[in-house]
Amino acid sequence: MSPLTPAPWLEHLEKHVPIALEGVDPEGIHQVRVAGRRLRVLMELGGHRALVGDLRWLVRALGRARDLDVLAEVLAVQPYARTAEGAEAVTDWLTGLAEDARLEAHDVLTSPRLEGLIQALRTLAPLDEREARRSLAAFSERVRKALDTAVDTRLDAPVRVDAIHALRRALRRLRYANDWLEEDARPLKSLQGALGAMCDLTALSRLLGDLSLAEGVDVSAAQRRLERAHRQMAARLLRTPAALSALR
């Protein structure tokens, strides 16, 4: 097994910071966040709590910009996310939000805090594999608890949505932990992708709600279609034995 060092994903992060700063390719910010999340999982496996906090800050601080990039992509390809009435207003609104988010991202990517985080990761000693494997059980337990909540039929719709999002986050962290320890994480990746598509629909629905409040645009028909699609995807996924067996 390869040494458990931050090197590969730290290199990935440093490679994509300039791309993110350029602001042309959405993959720049996305890959910085991917690297941040993977490095955070490694720090959790090794018990480096201080750096966990800094990596959490990096991922969250870039979240708004990434979410808006994703929502623009969803809006462009999903017919049920558009209506003839208000479609142009949605696009203009999203463009304005994205411009503000890119300015915020620039401040994060050029901050002394990020530079200090990178320096700390460069000097970190390799992690002990035995300690990391002991920590893996905690990642699995988070997924089991999140799954139990997500499949609870007593949950009302808003709570169920939040529970599915929490399951996706726990699942992603377990997948990354398995990747670090060179365990097969392919079933987890597939399920994470399905949950991600559902989360995109929810985020777009909330964005449309913000637009309606700010601009007075009637987006109720589009929201109903999004919510219906989300319910259908959730019901189908949570009844799929293959999906559940990947987690149990």
N, C-alpha and C positions, 0 to 999 in steps of 0.2 A: 504494500500500500504506500502511496506517495505521502510525504510529510504533510501534516495539517498546518499549513502556513497560509497567510492571507495573499501570498504573492500573485496567484493567477487572477483572482478577482480584483485585487488592488490595481494590477496592471490594466485590467478591463475598465475600471473606474477612471483611471488617469487618461486612458486613451479617449474616452467618450466625453470628458469634461469640455475640451475645446469644441467638439461637435455640438454639444448642448448650448454652449455659449454663442455659437454662430447662429443658432435659432432657425435654421433652414430645414434640417432633417429631424422629425419628431423622435427618431430613434435615439438621438443624443441624450435627451432627458430620460427617456425610458430605460436605456442601458445603464445610466448612472444610478437610477433607482434599483434596477435589478442587481447591480454590483453591491449597492448599499445593503439590500436585503440579504443577499447571500453572505456578505461579510458579517452582518449582524448575527445571523444564525451561527456562524463559526465562533463569534465571540461568546454567544450564549452557551455553546457546547464547551467552551473553555473557561467559562466563568469570569470573563473580562467585562464586568458590569459597567464600568465607566465608558468604555468604547461602545457598548450596546446603546447607551443613551445618545451618544453623538451620531451614531449611524441611524438611529430612529429619527433624530432631528433632520438629518439629510433627506431621508426618504419622504418624510411628511412635508418638509418645506418645499419640495418639488412636486408634491402631489397634485396641487391645483393645476399647474401647467400640463402635467401628463393627463389628468382626467379630461381636460378640455380638448386635448389632441385626440384622445380616444372617442370622445363624444362627437367630434367633428367627423371622424371616420364612420361612426355608426349612423349618424344623420345622413351621410352621403349614400349609404348602401342599403339602408333598411326602409322600404316603402311605408311600413306602418308607423314610422317616426316622423312622417311628413304629412302635411295637409296643404291643400291649395291655398286656404286662408291662413295667413300668418307665416308661411314658409320663409319668405324673404326676411321678415322681421327676426325669425329665429336665427338665420344665418348671420345677419348683421350683429345681433346681440352676442352670439357666440364669438364672432371675430373680435369684438371689443373686449370681452372677458379674456380671451387668449392673449391679446396684446399686453394687458395689465399683468397677467400671470407670467409672461416671459420676462418682464422687467423684474418681478419678484425673484424669479429663478436666477437671473443674472446676478443679483445681489448675493444670493446663496452660494453660487458657484465661484464667486470671486472673494468670498469672505475669509478672514483669518481663521475662523473656526474650521472650515473645510481643510485649509492647508495644514493646520495643526493635527487634524484627524489623520490625514494622509501620512504625515511624518511619524505619528505614533504607530500606525499600521506597518510602516516600513521597518521599524525597529523591533517589532514584536517577535518573540521567540516562538518556535514551533509548538503546537499544542500537543498534549499527551493524548494519544488515541484511546487509551483505556478510560480516561476520565470523560472523553467525548462520548464514548459508547454508553457509559453510565447515564449521561445526560439525555441520551436519545429517548429513553423511556418517558421523560416528561413531555416531549413533543408529541408522542403517540397518545398520551393521556389527554392532552388538550384537544386533539382531533376527536377522540371518542366522546368527550363531553360536548363538544360543539355539534357533533352528529346527533347525539341524543336530543339536544335542544332543537335542532333543525327538523327532525322528523316527528316532533311532538305535535299531534293533531289538535291539541287544545290551544295552540298559539293562534292569535288573530293575525291578520295579514301583515300589518306593519312590523310586528314582532318577528314573524316568520322571515320577512325580508332581511332584517338585521341579523337573524340567526344564520341565514344562508351566507351572508357576507362574512360573519365570524368563522363559519366552517371553512370558507375559501381561504381566509388568512391562516388559520391553523394548518390546513392541508398544505399550503405553500411552504410554510416553515418546516413541516415534517419532510416534505419532498427535498428541500434544500439540505436539511440535515442528513438525509440518506445519500444525497449526492456527495457531500463532503466525506462521508465514510465509505463511498464507493459501493453502496447498496443499490439494488434495482428500484428505481422510482418511477418507471414508465406508467404503471397504472395510476399513480397519484397525479402525474402530469396530465393525463387525459381527463380525469375528473376535475382537476383544477381549471382546465380550459373551459369545460362546460359551465362550471360555476361562474367563471369570469364573464361569459356571455350574458348570463342573467344579471350580474352586477352592473354591466354596461347599460342594460335596459332601465334599471332602477335609477342610475345616475342621470340618464337622459330625461326620464320622467320628472325628476326633481329640478333639473335645469329648466324644463318647460314651465314648471310651476313658478320658478323665480322670474322668468320672462313675463308670465301672465301678470304677476304682481307689479312688476316694474313698468311695463309698457301697455298693459290693458289688452293684450292679445288673447283671443279665445283659443286655448290649446286643449280644451277638454276632450275633444274627440281623439286627438293623438295620444293623450295620456291614457285614455281608456284602452286603446289598442295596445299600448306598451304594457300596461298592467295585466291585460288579458294574456299577452304573450309570455310575460314573466310567470304568471300562475301556471300556465300550461307547461312551460319548461321545468318549473320546480316540481310539479306533480309527477311528470314523466321521469325526471332524474331520480327523485327520492323513492320511486317504486321500482327502480332498476336493480335487480339482484347483483349484477356485475359491479355497479357503482358502490353498493353497500359492502360487498365482499372485499373491495379494495381497501376499506377502512376498518373493518372489524378484525 
